[in-house]
Amino acid sequence: MQTEEKLLYSSDRFRTLFEFAPDAFYITDLEGTFIDGNRAAEEL
């Protein structure tokens, strides 16, 4: 696999794990501004 393909695979895998995790996860920037959350976080 080329480096770019590995990066795309890794990114897709992370996104899938993030979205379908049973626990709520969210991402903020260094200032605490909400950037993203998974499906479980939307339920909160």
C-alpha positions in Angstrom: 0.0 0.0 0.0 1.1 3.5 -0.7 1.3 6.0 2.0 -1.7 7.9 0.8 -3.8 4.8 0.6 -2.8 3.9 4.2 -3.8 7.3 5.4 -7.2 7.1 3.7 -7.7 3.6 5.2 -6.8 4.8 8.6 -9.0 7.9 8.4 -12.0 5.8 7.2 -11.4 3.3 10.0 -11.3 6.0 12.6 -14.4 7.6 11.3 -16.3 4.3 11.4 -15.2 3.5 14.9 -16.0 7.1 16.0 -19.5 7.1 14.5 -20.6 3.7 15.7 -19.0 3.6 19.2 -21.7 2.9 21.9 -20.2 5.7 24.1 -20.5 9.4 23.4 -17.4 11.0 22.0 -17.0 14.6 20.9 -14.1 16.6 19.6 -13.2 20.2 20.6 -10.4 22.5 19.6 -7.9 23.8 22.1 -10.2 26.6 23.1 -13.0 24.2 23.9 -15.1 25.0 20.9 -17.2 22.0 19.8 -16.1 20.6 16.4 -17.7 17.1 16.0 -19.5 14.4 17.9 -20.6 10.9 17.2 -24.1 9.4 17.1 -24.1 8.6 20.8 -23.2 12.2 21.7 -26.2 13.4 19.6 -28.5 11.4 21.9 -27.3 13.4 25.0 
